[in-house]
Every structure is written in C-alpha cells, then in structure tokens.
C-alpha cells in the first residue's frame, strides 16, 4: 500500500468523523472561568471595594452578558486583544500579563459557540448511572454483592 493512499484514507476518515474541521466545545467552568479568575476578577470580581467600571465577571448578570456580546462586537474581546495600553485588559498597572494568543483564541471560540455559562461541577445535580445487569454472564448472576460489583 502506498504512503499517499494511506494518507488519503486517513484524511477521509477524519473528515467524515468531523475531527479535522470540528471545533471542540469550550467548557466555561473548566476553561473560561479559571482564565477570568486569574486575569479579571482582581478588578471585576466579587470584591465591591475593588470593582472597576461596575462590571462583575464572576456572575453571569446583565453587565457580564452585555460585555460578552457577539463575536463581532464583544467588548471583552476588544479589550483583551487590544495593543493600546489605555484600552487593553488587564491594564499594565494591574501587574498581570496580557492574555496570550492561545487564551484569546479560547475566549473567542467560547463566544462564537454562544458563550454559555455553566456552574462548577460541584453545583450540578448528580445523575445516577444505570447499573449494567445484562453484562454479567448468567453463571455469575449470584456473585455481585453490591452495585459497584456489576461494573
């Protein structure tokens, strides 16, 4: 089998499965919230004595959603990607490094996917898994002592 044929087959499988062109969903709780926490909450977080511009980014309230906007008019994207020190967030006097291109791309992808905000995993309801009874051979049906043994 030739190398070109193998590469063509691999690309065909990738394109049909969507791996090559699909965008991985960006999870707010695990990717965006930690980024905002490290770079934005100092001035736009829960401490009302330090809050700037009456913008709170730790809650998904009206000001947060307005700053988030759409991909073309997002105030957050405009601020974090600006080269102008008077506009850029975090500002130079905060002693925080500007966001990297990768971090900005992550936020851009999240906004383009709808910018949905989710709770931390600890605040989500627990969903019980169905216990697989049919996977146990009939000869061993008596063996499981508790639910975990069935896995």
Buried (B, 14 or more C-beta within 10 A) or exposed (E): EEEEEEEEEEEEEEEEEEEEEEEEEBEBBEBBBEBBEBBBBBBBBEEEEEBEEEBBBBEBEEBBEEBBBEBEEBEBBBBBBEEEEEEBBBBEEEEBEBBEEEBBEBBBBBBBBEBEBBEEEEEEEEEEEEEEEEEBEEEEEEEBEEEEEBE
